[in-house]
Amino acid sequence: KEKIEYPLWAQKKGIEGKVKIKFWVNPEGKIFSTEIYTSSGFPEIDFYAEENFQKWLFEPIITDKEVWGIITFIFKLK
C-alpha cells in the first residue's frame, strides 16, 4: 500500500474534503471494484483518491468469498 499524497494541484486550489470509497477485495487481496460512497464535493479529488487507492494490495485472506469495506481519505490544508 502506498500513502496517497495530498496532490499539490488540489492544495493550490484550496480544495479540501473527505472521500469515502466502498471497495471489494478478492481472496488474493486485489481490489476489483470501487465506488465513491461519499463524495468530497470535488469530483477531481474523488477521482484522484479512487484511482490511487485501486493500486493498493491487501494481504490474501483465507476464504473463497469476496469481501468489502469502506475507507476514508481526508484532504485538509494545514
N, C-alpha and C positions, 0 to 999 in steps of 0.2 A: 504494500500500500504506500502510495506517495502522498505527502502532505499537499493539499490543494491550497495553493497560494492565493492571496487576495490580489487579483490582477491590477497592475498599475493603471491601466486604462480606466478601470472602474473607480479606483481611488481618485484619479484626476477629475473624473466627472462627479465625484461626491456620492457615488452610488453605494448605499448600504442596504442590507437586507438579510433575511433569514430564509433559506430554501430548504424545504423538506422533500426528500426523494424516497419514494417507495421502490423497493428493488426485490428481485427474485434471484436466488443463487441455486445452481445445480449442485449435486453431491460432490463434484470435483472442486467446488469453491469459486466457480466462474459466474460472474453476473451475466445473466442472459436477457434480462428485461428491466427497464426502469421507467418510471413516470414521475412527473412533478406532482407531489402530493399537496404541497402548499407553496405557492409562488412568492418570491420576494417582492413582486410588483414590477420587476425589471426583467423582461424576457431574456436579455443578453446575459445577465449574471446567472439566471436559472439554467440556460443552455450551457454556459461555461462550467458550472458546478456538475451538472448531469454528465456532460461529455467527459470530464476528467475523472469523475467517480467511476464511470464504466470501465476504467482501466484497472481498477483495484482487483485483487485476487484474495479470496478468503481461504482459510485452511479447509481442506477437504473434510466432509462430515460423513459419519457412518450412518447412512440412510439411503434409501432408494427414492426418497421424495425430494422435491424442490422445497426450499424454504424461502420466506420473505422477511423483510424488515423495513424499517423507516429510519433514515439517517438525516440529521440536520447539519447544515453548513451555515455559519454566521459570518457575514462580511460586515465589519464595523470599522470605521475610521477611528484612529487613536487620538 
